Amino acid sequence: MYWVQRFTYLSVPVLFIIFIATYLPVILDPTTRGPESRARDRLWVSSSPYFWDRQACRWIGLCGLHHLRRDPAVLPPIFEEDPEDELRIELRKRMDVTWEEDAELNGLGSSSAKRDLKRNPHERRKILREVPQYVIDHAPLVHLYSGEQFWPSDIREHIQHMIRLNRFDNRMVTLHSLEDVESRPKWLHSHDNLPNPFDDPDASIPPPHGGARRPHSEPDTWFDTDKKHPVHRISDPRVKNKPAYFPTPSPGKEQQRIIPRGHKPDADGYSKAPATLVLVDKGSGIVDAFWFFFYSYNLGQTVLGLRFGNHVGDWEHCMVRFQNGEPRGIFFSEHEGGQAYAWSAIEKRGVRPVIYSAVGSHAMYALPGPHPYVLPFKMLKDVTDKGPLWDPALNNYAYFYDYTLENPEDTIEHEDSIGVKGLTHDTHSFTPAASNPDAPTTWLHYQGRWGDETYTLADPRQWRLFGQYHYVTGPSGPKFKNLERQTLCPARTCRLLYEIDPKGTWY
C-alpha cells in the first residue's frame, strides 16, 4: 500500500505536466487542423530514425531532444571563402540554371518583364496608372531594430540562392535553400541593405482618446467595405444638422514634401531591397495601400533559452486605408493576427506613420519596447526599438491589384492564412504602376512558399517541444495576405483600436 501511495504521488504531477504540455499548445493555436494536417504530422513524426524519439514525440510532445543546441543569430567567421571550392562552384551553377528555368519566378528581372510585354499583346494595351500622391505622402517609416542581424532583402537575390521543390502531396511548391542556413551565409543577413543612420528627433505619441474600442464612433463604414459591400453612412441621432463625414484637412505643401529618410536608392532608383506597394480599390472612394517588406530569414524568438519559429523567407506588411484620399486607419502585421488602429491613434512624423519592426521576426508594431504574445509572464515576446529608419517610399515596386479578376477555387491551406480562398492565376489582376512600367508581375502569382519546408524530425537542425517547432515552413507571398479583405485585418474578427496600449498585455 505504501508503494502504491508513493507511485500515485509521483504519477499525478507527471500526468498533469504531460496533459498541459500536450493540450496547452492546441488550445493556444488559433488555427484549425484538418485531417490532412494531422496526416502530415504523423508522417513528420515517423521521419525520425529513432524509436524512442518517435514515442516521446507522440506521447509527451518532446521531439528531437538529442538535436537541442544553441542557435545564435550570428556565427563568428572561421575562414575566408575559397573561390575554388568545388561545392560552391557547383552551387553557383545550380543557381544560374534555376534562375533561367524557373518559369513561375522568372519575372523578377526587368529584362524578363520586357520579354513578357512582347510576348503578350494584351500587356501592351494596358493603361498604366500613377500612384496617387496621397499614398506617397502618407507612406510609412519603418524603424528596424538596432541590433538586427537579418536586414531587408531583395527578392531577386533571394531566389538566386534557392531551388524549387514540390511538396510530397504535389499541392504546394516551396523554395529550398542551396546552403545550410545554420551556417549563416552572407545573403541570409543582407548586411548591404542596412539603412543609413541620420539624426531624427523623437516623435510624440497621440494621447489616449478615452477608450480602446469605439465601434460606433465612425460616421460611416469605411472600416468594413469592398466593391460588393459599399460604404454606408451611419446616422447619429445625438448630432443634428451635421454632415455624416468630416474630411480631414489636407496637409500644406510643406508637410507634403517627401523628406528622404534612411535607406537611399542606388543610381538606378532602386536599392537592393525594394519594398512592394500594392494598391487595391475597394470602391466607394476606399483605396487600400499595402506595403510589403521582404527578408531572407526570420529568426525565431527564445523561450527558456530555446529558439522556436525560425524560417527562411519572411514577408511582413502594413496596410493604410484611404477614404477619398484621406487616411482613416492602418493595419500592422503583429503576431497573433495583427492589429488595426484608427489613424489618429498612431505615432507620426509629419503626416507619415511610424512602424517598429521586431528583432529577428520583423513583426510590425506601433510602439518601441517589448511585445509579449501567446505565453504569459512575457516568456515569449517581440522586441522593437528606434533603430535605423527605412523609408520604403524611396525604393519600391508599385502595383495595382484588381481582385475581381480572380476566380476563387478550392481552399488552399496556408499556415498563415487559413480559410482564405485560393486564387487562379490571372496575368491581368496585377498591373505595374506608371512609375515602374517594366516591373515584373509573374512573381506575384507564385502560389508556393518563399522558404524551406518544415525540416523533418530526422534533420539534426530540427526539434519540436510541446507543439512548437525550431524550424517552420516559409511564408506565402503578398497575393495570399487577403488583399481583397473588407476589414482592415485579414480576419473578419477585426478589432479597431483608438489608442495604443503601451502595456501590451500578453493575452
C-alpha positions as a printed Julia matrix, in Angstrom:
507×3 Matrix{Float64}:
   0.0    0.0     0.0
   2.9    2.32    0.82
   4.43   1.86   -2.64
   1.06   2.41   -4.33
   0.7    5.69   -2.45
   4.16   6.87   -3.43
   3.58   5.85   -7.03
   0.32   7.86   -7.05
   2.05  10.95   -5.62
   4.71  10.69   -8.33
   2.5    9.84  -11.29
  -0.19  12.5   -10.77
   2.16  15.51  -11.25
   3.84  13.77  -14.2
   0.49  13.09  -15.87
  -0.58  16.67  -15.19
   2.59  18.02  -16.84
   2.08  15.73  -19.84
  -1.55  16.86  -20.12
  -0.59  20.55  -20.01
   2.28  20.03  -22.47
   0.02  18.18  -24.89
  -3.15  20.26  -24.86
  -2.0   23.79  -23.99
  -0.42  24.34  -27.46
  -3.64  23.05  -29.06
  -5.75  25.47  -27.02
  -3.48  28.43  -27.8
  -3.23  27.54  -31.51
  -5.68  29.88  -33.37
  -5.79  27.65  -36.47
  -7.87  24.55  -37.05
  -6.11  21.34  -38.0
  -7.88  19.17  -40.55
  -7.31  15.51  -41.45
  -4.61  16.38  -43.99
  -2.69  18.41  -41.42
  -2.86  15.55  -38.9
  -1.72  13.07  -41.57
   1.27  15.28  -42.38
   2.11  15.46  -38.69
   2.11  11.66  -38.4
   4.48  11.46  -41.37
   6.7   14.11  -39.79
   6.96  12.18  -36.52
   7.65   8.93  -38.41
  10.6   10.56  -40.19
  12.77  10.15  -37.08
  15.0    7.07  -37.34
  14.96   6.57  -33.56
  12.2    4.57  -31.85
  12.31   6.34  -28.51
  12.38   9.74  -30.2
   9.17   8.88  -32.07
   7.47   7.62  -28.9
   8.48  10.66  -26.86
   7.21  12.88  -29.65
   3.85  11.11  -29.91
   3.11  10.76  -26.2
   4.66  13.71  -24.38
   5.36  16.21  -27.17
   9.17  16.1   -26.87
  10.59  15.68  -30.37
  14.27  15.66  -31.27
  15.66  16.21  -27.77
  19.04  14.93  -28.98
  19.1   17.81  -31.51
  18.85  20.59  -28.91
  21.67  23.11  -29.05
  22.3   26.85  -29.11
  21.09  28.77  -32.15
  22.87  32.15  -32.18
  21.82  34.83  -34.65
  25.37  35.29  -35.91
  28.29  32.89  -36.21
  31.89  34.11  -35.9
  33.86  33.93  -39.17
  36.06  30.82  -39.23
  37.87  31.17  -42.54
  37.64  33.13  -45.75
  35.59  31.67  -48.57
  37.73  29.74  -51.03
  36.78  30.8   -54.6
  38.0   27.45  -55.9
  35.81  25.42  -53.57
  34.18  22.76  -55.76
  30.94  22.67  -53.78
  30.36  26.4   -54.07
  31.14  26.32  -57.79
  28.51  23.61  -58.25
  26.01  25.61  -56.18
  26.56  28.66  -58.37
  25.92  26.56  -61.48
  22.68  25.27  -59.99
  21.63  28.82  -59.09
  22.18  30.0   -62.66
  20.18  27.11  -64.1
  17.39  27.56  -61.59
  17.1   31.27  -62.35
  16.77  30.7   -66.09
  14.49  27.66  -66.0
  12.04  28.54  -63.23
   9.11  29.82  -65.28
   6.98  30.71  -62.26
   9.55  33.08  -60.78
  11.33  34.24  -63.95
   9.53  37.59  -63.95
  11.73  39.11  -61.26
  14.1   40.85  -63.67
  13.33  43.92  -65.74
  14.63  42.24  -68.91
  12.25  39.31  -68.32
   9.38  41.72  -67.89
  10.13  43.31  -71.24
  10.11  39.91  -72.92
   6.7   39.27  -71.36
   5.4   42.52  -72.81
   6.43  41.5   -76.31
   5.02  38.01  -75.94
   1.61  39.05  -74.63
  -0.23  41.59  -76.83
  -2.75  42.3   -74.06
   0.04  43.65  -71.84
   0.97  46.34  -74.37
  -2.55  47.77  -74.33
  -2.7   48.22  -70.58
  -3.15  51.78  -69.35
  -0.65  52.39  -66.58
  -1.85  54.49  -63.68
   0.11  56.8   -61.44
   0.38  56.05  -57.73
  -1.81  58.67  -56.02
   0.24  61.36  -54.36
  -1.66  60.9   -51.08
  -0.34  57.32  -50.86
   3.26  58.54  -51.11
   2.63  61.45  -48.75
   1.39  59.02  -46.06
   3.88  56.22  -46.73
   5.12  54.52  -43.54
   8.54  54.9   -42.0
   9.94  51.68  -40.54
  12.25  51.6   -37.52
  14.33  48.43  -37.87
  15.78  47.05  -34.64
  19.18  48.49  -33.71
  20.6   45.02  -33.01
  19.0   43.36  -36.05
  21.09  40.75  -37.86
  18.74  39.95  -40.77
  18.05  43.09  -42.77
  15.61  43.77  -45.65
  16.36  41.62  -48.68
  15.98  41.78  -52.43
  13.67  39.02  -53.67
  15.74  38.5   -56.82
  18.91  37.88  -54.84
  16.96  35.59  -52.52
  15.77  33.45  -55.45
  19.33  33.02  -56.7
  20.15  31.1   -53.52
  17.14  28.8   -53.69
  15.88  25.86  -55.71
  12.24  24.93  -56.27
  10.87  21.76  -54.7
   7.46  20.14  -54.98
   5.79  19.13  -51.76
   5.15  15.44  -51.14
   1.41  15.86  -51.81
   2.04  17.81  -55.05
  -0.31  20.57  -53.9
   2.3   23.08  -52.83
   5.65  24.26  -54.12
   8.38  25.51  -51.82
  11.75  27.14  -52.31
  14.67  25.36  -50.68
  17.98  26.89  -49.61
  21.03  25.73  -51.5
  23.15  26.3   -48.41
  22.71  25.26  -44.79
  21.03  28.28  -43.19
  22.6   27.45  -39.83
  25.98  28.2   -41.4
  24.63  31.78  -41.67
  25.66  32.59  -45.28
  26.05  36.29  -46.08
  22.98  36.53  -48.33
  20.8   35.49  -45.39
  21.84  38.59  -43.41
  21.61  41.15  -46.27
  24.02  43.47  -44.46
  24.37  45.64  -47.57
  20.77  46.77  -47.12
  21.28  48.31  -43.69
  19.66  51.8   -43.84
  21.96  54.78  -43.41
  21.58  56.4   -39.96
  20.52  60.03  -39.61
  19.59  62.44  -36.84
  15.89  62.18  -36.13
  14.02  63.89  -33.26
  11.65  61.86  -31.14
   8.04  61.94  -32.25
   5.2   62.34  -29.81
   2.54  59.66  -29.49
  -1.09  60.86  -29.67
  -2.79  60.96  -26.25
  -5.46  58.38  -25.4
  -8.96  59.09  -26.68
 -10.78  57.68  -23.71
 -11.27  54.09  -24.78
  -9.62  51.3   -26.78
 -12.8   50.31  -28.62
 -15.36  52.66  -30.13
 -17.22  50.55  -32.69
 -19.98  53.14  -33.26
 -17.9   56.33  -33.25
 -17.28  56.41  -37.0
 -19.67  58.34  -39.26
 -19.63  55.63  -41.91
 -18.43  52.07  -42.56
 -15.04  52.75  -44.13
 -13.52  50.14  -41.76
 -15.55  47.28  -43.3
 -16.16  47.54  -47.05
 -15.28  46.31  -50.52
 -16.72  46.53  -54.03
 -19.59  44.2   -53.12
 -20.25  45.97  -49.81
 -20.19  49.76  -50.38
 -19.71  52.34  -47.67
 -22.88  53.17  -45.72
 -23.42  56.32  -43.71
 -24.09  55.85  -40.0
 -26.52  58.43  -38.67
 -26.07  59.6   -35.1
 -29.36  60.73  -33.51
 -27.42  62.79  -30.96
 -25.92  65.04  -33.67
 -28.27  67.07  -35.84
 -27.62  69.22  -38.9
 -24.11  67.85  -39.33
 -22.75  66.05  -42.39
 -22.07  62.34  -41.93
 -18.41  62.62  -42.8
 -15.93  65.32  -41.95
 -12.88  65.11  -44.22
  -9.52  65.67  -42.58
  -7.96  68.97  -43.72
  -5.35  68.4   -46.41
  -1.77  68.98  -45.24
   0.04  72.02  -46.53
   2.65  71.91  -49.25
   5.47  71.94  -46.72
   4.07  68.86  -44.99
   3.5   67.05  -48.26
   7.12  67.35  -49.3
   8.82  63.95  -49.05
  11.87  64.13  -46.8
  14.36  61.36  -47.64
  14.81  59.17  -44.57
  17.02  56.19  -44.01
  17.92  53.91  -46.91
  18.84  55.79  -50.1
  18.22  54.31  -53.57
  21.08  53.46  -55.91
  21.85  55.17  -59.24
  19.01  53.31  -60.99
  16.43  54.49  -58.48
  16.09  51.17  -56.63
  18.01  49.92  -53.65
  18.98  46.28  -53.29
  15.94  45.79  -51.05
  12.92  47.49  -52.63
   9.63  47.33  -50.8
   6.48  46.25  -52.65
   3.49  48.59  -52.81
   0.13  47.09  -53.85
  -2.88  49.39  -54.31
  -6.37  47.89  -54.13
  -9.51  49.86  -55.0
 -12.4   48.71  -52.79
 -14.99  51.06  -54.26
 -16.9   53.92  -52.57
 -13.74  56.01  -52.55
 -11.87  53.41  -50.46
  -8.29  52.56  -51.5
  -6.07  50.18  -49.53
  -2.3   50.72  -49.83
  -0.39  47.57  -48.86
   3.31  48.0   -48.12
   5.15  44.66  -48.16
   8.64  44.14  -46.74
  10.75  41.06  -47.52
  13.56  39.47  -45.51
  15.53  36.35  -46.43
  15.39  34.95  -42.89
  13.12  35.03  -39.87
  14.98  34.39  -36.62
  12.53  32.97  -34.1
  12.23  34.07  -30.5
  13.61  32.2   -27.49
  11.69  30.6   -24.63
  13.78  29.42  -21.67
  16.88  29.69  -23.84
  15.48  27.61  -26.73
  14.68  29.2   -30.07
  11.43  28.49  -31.88
   9.9   29.62  -35.17
  12.88  30.06  -37.49
  12.05  30.08  -41.2
  13.67  31.03  -44.5
  11.94  33.92  -46.23
   9.8   36.45  -44.36
   7.0   38.69  -45.67
   5.66  41.42  -43.39
   3.22  44.17  -44.28
   1.19  47.14  -43.19
  -1.92  48.49  -44.87
  -3.19  52.08  -44.91
  -6.87  52.55  -45.76
  -7.79  55.81  -47.51
 -11.25  57.28  -47.97
 -11.45  59.9   -50.71
  -7.7   60.46  -50.38
  -7.68  60.81  -46.59
  -6.02  58.18  -44.34
  -8.57  56.61  -41.99
  -6.91  53.53  -40.47
  -3.82  51.34  -40.57
  -3.08  47.65  -40.04
   0.19  46.25  -38.64
   1.23  42.61  -39.16
   1.89  41.92  -35.5
   2.0   38.38  -34.16
  -1.33  36.72  -33.33
  -3.23  38.04  -36.33
  -2.06  41.65  -36.44
  -3.68  44.83  -35.16
  -5.7   47.67  -36.71
  -5.65  51.27  -35.48
  -7.55  54.42  -36.28
  -5.29  56.93  -38.0
  -5.44  59.35  -35.05
  -4.04  56.73  -32.65
  -0.61  56.09  -34.14
   2.74  57.85  -33.94
   3.66  60.01  -36.94
   6.48  62.14  -38.27
   4.68  64.92  -40.04
   1.82  63.04  -41.71
   3.7   59.74  -42.1
   3.0   56.79  -39.77
   5.87  55.23  -37.83
   6.24  51.45  -37.59
   8.56  49.46  -35.35
   9.98  46.2   -36.72
  10.76  43.47  -34.16
  14.22  41.96  -33.93
  14.52  38.67  -35.81
  10.84  38.13  -36.57
  10.33  41.57  -38.21
   6.74  41.67  -36.91
   5.39  45.23  -37.05
   4.22  47.21  -34.02
   3.04  50.71  -33.16
   5.42  51.24  -30.23
   9.05  50.54  -29.28
   9.67  48.11  -26.44
   8.7   44.51  -25.55
   5.57  42.97  -27.05
   4.58  39.7   -25.32
   2.26  37.27  -27.08
   0.74  33.79  -26.62
   2.57  32.85  -23.4
   2.08  34.55  -20.01
   4.73  36.25  -17.87
   6.48  37.63  -21.01
   8.04  34.25  -21.71
   7.61  34.85  -25.46
   7.92  38.37  -26.8
   8.95  40.52  -29.72
  11.22  43.49  -29.03
  11.35  46.76  -31.0
  13.33  49.98  -30.64
  14.2   53.17  -32.53
  16.89  51.62  -34.7
  17.78  52.53  -38.31
  14.86  54.11  -40.15
  13.83  52.65  -43.51
  11.88  54.76  -45.98
  10.03  52.48  -48.46
   8.72  55.5   -50.4
  12.23  55.92  -51.87
  12.63  52.39  -53.23
   9.69  50.19  -54.15
   7.91  48.25  -56.86
   4.36  49.64  -57.17
   1.37  47.69  -58.49
  -2.39  47.94  -58.82
  -4.43  44.83  -57.97
  -7.97  44.13  -59.17
  -9.25  41.19  -57.12
 -12.47  40.99  -59.15
 -10.45  39.43  -61.99
  -9.5   36.45  -59.83
 -11.6   33.27  -59.7
 -11.91  31.52  -56.32
 -11.17  27.81  -56.35
 -10.94  25.23  -53.58
  -9.39  26.49  -50.39
  -5.6   26.23  -50.38
  -4.29  25.71  -46.87
  -1.71  28.34  -45.95
  -0.42  28.13  -42.39
  -0.52  31.92  -42.11
  -3.91  32.44  -43.78
  -6.23  29.55  -43.01
  -9.59  29.79  -44.72
  -8.56  32.22  -47.45
  -9.66  31.05  -50.84
  -7.01  30.08  -53.35
  -7.0   32.22  -56.48
  -6.41  31.19  -60.05
  -3.58  32.78  -61.97
  -4.72  35.86  -63.91
  -1.98  37.91  -65.53
  -4.23  40.97  -65.65
  -5.13  41.18  -61.96
  -1.74  42.8   -61.16
  -0.55  45.74  -63.28
   2.58  47.8   -62.67
   2.22  51.46  -61.83
   3.36  54.15  -64.26
   6.35  54.86  -62.0
   7.77  51.4   -62.88
   6.12  50.27  -66.15
   8.55  47.35  -66.62
   8.16  46.0   -63.09
   7.63  42.21  -63.28
   4.28  40.76  -62.23
   4.76  36.99  -62.69
   6.29  36.5   -59.25
   3.19  37.93  -57.55
   1.17  34.92  -58.79
   3.59  32.37  -57.31
   1.43  30.17  -55.08
   4.23  28.4   -53.26
   6.31  29.2   -50.18
   9.29  31.56  -50.13
  11.42  29.35  -47.92
  12.25  25.82  -46.86
   9.56  23.31  -45.95
   9.44  22.45  -42.24
  12.51  20.28  -41.7
  11.8   16.65  -40.86
  12.38  15.21  -37.42
  15.33  13.3   -38.89
  17.06  16.61  -39.7
  19.65  17.44  -36.98
  18.59  21.09  -37.15
  15.01  20.32  -36.15
  13.22  19.78  -32.87
   9.7   20.29  -31.57
   8.78  20.83  -27.93
   5.11  20.86  -26.89
   3.93  21.63  -30.43
   6.42  24.42  -31.18
   8.99  23.83  -33.96
  12.55  25.07  -34.19
  12.07  25.48  -37.97
   8.74  26.07  -39.7
   7.79  26.44  -43.38
   8.49  29.73  -45.14
   5.63  32.17  -45.81
   3.36  32.63  -48.8
   3.67  35.79  -50.9
   1.75  39.1   -50.93
  -1.14  37.78  -53.04
  -2.17  35.43  -50.22
  -2.37  38.08  -47.49
  -6.08  38.61  -48.17
  -5.67  41.72  -50.31
  -9.41  41.69  -51.02
 -10.27  41.97  -47.3
 -13.25  44.06  -46.25
 -11.96  44.97  -42.79
  -8.52  46.32  -42.01
  -7.37  42.96  -40.63
  -7.01  39.78  -42.73
  -9.52  38.03  -40.45
 -13.14  39.11  -40.17
 -12.83  39.44  -36.39
 -11.0   42.74  -36.74
 -10.68  44.98  -33.67
 -10.14  48.66  -34.42
  -8.25  50.44  -31.62
  -8.41  54.16  -30.97
  -5.43  54.28  -28.66
  -2.16  52.4   -28.3
  -1.81  50.03  -25.36
   1.72  50.61  -24.0
   1.36  47.74  -21.51
   1.0   45.17  -24.28
  -0.94  42.62  -22.24
   0.09  39.11  -23.26
  -3.42  37.83  -23.93
